[in-house]
Amino acid sequence: MLERLFFLFHRVGRVARARMWRIAGQPAFARRGRASKIFGWRAIRVGKRATIGDACWIQAVERYGGQSFRPSISIGDDVHLSDAVHISAVSSIEIGNGCLLGSRIYIGDHAHGDSADGAHRAMSPARRPLARVEPIRIGDDCWICDGAVILAGTRLAPGCIVAANAVVRLTADAACVIAGNPATIVKRL
């Protein structure tokens, strides 16, 4: 009996928190984990039944240093983010419906400085202007395993699987398995 009562209070609390976030104008996840942070919520759209784990960090960055941006983050329906997922956008990040993201994943559409030109090497990374700004598109029903890093310009077709600890900056036009550092397509599905 006590267990059922606890479960009821827990469920009511979850629903109340989701409604509170919706009233406040912030993106409402069906379940939002502890210690998760959302910044720039006006530029973030969250679909139905999307959940977020503990210690996640989602940020739509409008200003950095002297730079201004118009970020957009779109998280589709039935998307599940595990613990410690970091999503950072200055341009556009789209995550399609039905995606599953493991723990300790980073998805970012920019980099701190461009080391290719050498001009910013003397600066600390935090002071460098953001560079390599390119949108990211993750198609429906993709599975991104633990520890993966999705870099600017990545485009994944629906049904792609990204292996654990892969570092991805590529375009996958059809469902496939992606693995490695740097990541490559290792199998077509």
N, C-alpha and C positions, 0 to 999 in steps of 0.2 A: 504494500500500500504506500509506504513512504517513498519507495523507488518511483512509483507512478506519479506521485505528487511532485517529486523533484523534477521528473521528466517534463511534466506539464508546465511548471514554472520556467524551466529552461527554454522550452519551445515558445512560450508567451514572451519571454524576454528577447529572444531572437527576432520575432516578428515585430515587437515594439521598437527595437533598435533599427531594423530595416526601414520601418515607417518614419522614424525620427530622421534618418539620413535623407530619405526622400523629401520630407518636409523642408529640411535645411537646404535642399537643392543639390546635395552631394550624390554621387553615384551610389545606388543601393545594391549591394550584393545580397544574395539569398542567405549567405553565411559569410561573416567577416571575422577573421581570426584575430587573436590578441596581438597587440603591439604592431599592427599594420598601419602604414601611413599613406595617405593620399594627398598629393599636392596638385594644385591647378585643376580642381575638380570641374570647373566650368567647361574645360576642353576634353572631358572624359565621358564616354558613353558606355554604359554597362547593360548588356542584354539580360533577358529573363533567366532566372535560376542559375546565374553565375555565382561561383563561390571563390573565396580568397582565404588562404591559410594564414598561419601565424607569421609575424615578422616580415610581411611583404611591404614593398615600397613602390608605389606607382606615382610617377611625377610627369606632369605636362609642364615643361619649362618655358615660360614666356620671356624671361629676361635672364641673361647670364653675362656678367661683366658689362661691357658696353653694348652687347648684342641684344636684339629683340627678335622674338619668334612668334609664330602662330601655330602652336602644337595641336595635335588631335590624336586621341587614343580611343579606339573603338574595340570593345570586348564583346563578342557575340553571345548568343543564347547558349546555355548549358556548358559554359567554359568553366573548367576547374583549375585553379592555381593552387599548388601545394605551398609548403612553407618556404619563406625566404626568396620569393620571386621578386626581382627588381626590373621594372619597366620604366624607361626614361625616354621621353619624346620631345624633340624641338620641332619636328616636321610632322610625320604621320606614322602611327603604328596601328595596324588592323589585325585583330585576331579573330578568325572566323568562328562559326558556330561549332559546338561539340568538341572543342580542342581540350586536351589534357596536358598540363604543364607540371613537370616534376618539381622537386625542391632545388634551391640554390641556382636558379636560372637567371641570366641577365639578358635583357632585350633592350638595345639602345640604337637609335637612328642617327647617332653622331659620335664624334671622337673629340678628345681634348687635344687640339692642335694637330697640325699636319707635319709629321716628322720628315716627309719627303722633301720639303723645300728647305729644311734646316734652319729657318728663321726663328722658330720658337724653341729650339733645343735648350737654350740657356734659361728659359723660363720654367718655373715649376708647373707641372701639369694642371694644377687647379687655376693658374693664372692665364693659361693659354686660351685664345679664342676657340670656340667650338668649330670643328671642321668635319669634312666628309659627311655632310648632312644629306641623307637619302632616306626616303620612306621604306618601311618594312611592311610586307603583306604576308600573313600566315593564313593559308586557306582553311576551309572547314575540315573538321575531323582529323587534325594533325595531332601527333603525340610527340612532345618534346621531353626527353628524359632528363634525369637529374644532372645538374652541373653544366648544362649546355649554355653556350654564349651565342646569341643571334645578333649579328652586327648590321650596320647601316647598309641598305640596298638589297637585303635578302628578300627573296620572294619564294614562298613555298606553295606548291599546288595542293589542292585538297588531298588528304590521306597520307601526307608525308610523315615519316618517322625520323626524328633526329636522335641519334644515339647519345648515351651518357657522355658528358665532358667534351662533346664536339664543339668546335669553334667555326661558326657558319657565316659565310659571306658569299652567297651564290644564288642563282636562280634555278629552281627545280620546276620544270614545266609539266611534269606528271608525277603521280604518286611514286615514292621511292624511299629507300633507307639512306640516310646521310650520316656519315661518321668521320671522325678524324680531326686533326689539327695541323694544317687547315682542313676543313671538311671537304669531302668529295662524295659523289653519289656512288654507293657501293652495291646497290641492288635496285632494280626496277620492280615495282609491285603490280 
